[in-house]
Amino acid sequence: MLTRRIGLAVAAVLCLGVAGCASDAPEADPVIAVVDGLEMTADDYLRSYIDYLVTTGQNDTEALRQRHFEALVDAYLLGAEAERRGLAADSALDAASALARRRLVGARYYEASVLDTLAAPAEADVRRAYQLGTEQRVVRQLYFTDADSAQAAYARLQAGRPFLEEAWDLYGTRDSTAGSLGAVSYWQVDDAFAEAAFGTPVGEVTPPVRSRLGYHIIKVEDRLRNPVLSEDEFARRRKGVESQLRLRRRRLEGDSFVRDFMGRRNVAVNGPALRALQQAVAELEGDPPPDAQQGGGEAFTPGEIHVLTEALQPQTPLATFDLGGRQRVFTVEDYLFWLDVLPFSEARNRTGASLGRALRNEALAQAGEAAGVADEPEVRHELARMDRLRLADALRARLRADSSAADRARLGQVADRLALDPRQTVADFWVVSFESRAEAEGALAALRASPASAEARPGFERFERQPLAEARDLAAAVRSAPLGEPVLAATGDGRWVVLRVADRAVEATGDAADALAPFAAEAGLIERLRAERPIEIHEEALAAVLRPPPVPTAPR
């Protein structure tokens, strides 16, 4: 999550995958530096550093940790300077700050309501999860998109109708395999589905199970298990199993909380307004504005959002919901406010579901504001940190916009100072996007057998000489994927893709001086700020985070 304490736990878990953490994360979040009046904690640093490793694909080293710390100090200095220059009054930055605040407040409210209440898994629970992870269940399902249809089918089954006959009618076939999923593993299916399937005896049928995909009635037809479970193997895998179990419980409890929370909101959707919104979004695809991304993209452009604002009255109610004893109105303007952080494909293709997600975000944020979450010290710190970094980015953009006055004799120092390299990695690759991991996994084998068939699939995109710096959340996967072999990868907005990289190369971005010139003013300003502004380093705490943990050696 987004607060300092939870963020530290997440960073510690990720650190295990980076370099093998030697111990559990400490409860305290020590301050490692105070830069121009703003504290930088160990958690602030670790989250930023791990994001950097994930997006660049670089390896964890002590030198890289030191360099990233220096870059963060530079950013804190630039952000403070931007505020002194009045950049905080910029309307776009103000809107971004407001969105960050509402996201953070809603996230912290959810966190306090769910994650803070979860107890650590008991030893018996971890052992059970380990055992189930070695087993499979052969299952058949009836799948529904609405609860009423699922309940009606379950009532017929309870009245004695055979499961297969119900599957025949549901799927429109007389095949004996209707609804069969074959053997499924405990950790490879939806959390709610797994817990229901693996908690039901062979031959029995579950009541309707709500997953993230819809509603399922599951019949367990067989149990496949490993008859020999070694205590040594359990000891070796225990930490990993416990981590998986913790994550599953967080997701299950989180889903349950959100459903209960929204179920008590008495939500009423304005049908005509929703249809008008759906129509406006659909028309964007057919006739995008001049500055829209051609061929689709991963976010709505400012031009597209402007078109939506013009096509729909901003104060038009899309829905109402109850909170704090009174009815609240959720408008077109509120939906567009959240649009930047909604899954892009969902907003394009399932606008009603996107509206529900935005409404949930708004309700959680308002509940958090009412509960005083924004006054918590951790939240105030995180908001100040995000504002500082946002302002730093804005000042950097202004400084880099004009390189005409760059002192070219100092450009070598600029490259060293900012750790810049006027080269870039580019790649030729294609992706096919899917809404779920299950869909992507289902297509992976076929695409490996016939990569040429990818072009005929919906969601296919080809990239040639694509700079990895512009590949966003696919950069690490494109960098590490074996050449010529389709692989599975996740994106930051919840989608899954099958990715095939044909070629990778390192090439020059152009004349080195031209590439470095935009950074000259920034480097000069940072040099001055480091000499003039207060920077307090907490050496012992800093040394602890700059030292990569030892990589554990395999037992002999």
Buried (B, 14 or more C-beta within 10 A) or exposed (E): BBBBBBBBBBBBBBBBEBBBBEEEBEEEBBBBBBBBEBBBBBBBBBBBBBEBBBBBBEEBEEEBBEBBBBBBBBBBBBBBBBBEEEBBEBEEBEEBBEBBBBBBBBBBBBBBBBBEEEEEBEEEBBBBBBBBBBBBBBBBBBBBEEEEBBBEBBEBBEEEEEBBEBBBBBBEEEEEEBBBBEEBBBBEBBBBBBBBBBEBEEEEBBEBBBBEBBBBBBBBBEEEEEEEEEEEEBEEBBEEBBBBBBEBBBBBBBBEBBEEBBEEBEBEBBEEBBEBBBEBBEEBEEEBBEEBEEEBEBBBBEBBBBBBBEBBEBEBBBBBBBBEEEEBEBBBBBBBBBBBBBBBBBBBBBBEEBBBBBBBBBBBBBBBBEBEBBEBEBBEBBBBBBBBBBBBBBBBEEBBEEBEEBEEEBBEBBBEBBEBEBEBBBBBBBBBBBBBBBBBBEBBEBBEEEBEEBEEBEBBBEBEEBBBEEBEBBBBBBBEBEEEEBBBBBBEBBBBBBBBBBEBEEEEBEEBBBBBBBBBBBBBBBBEBBEEBEBEBBEEBBEEBBEBBEEEEEEE
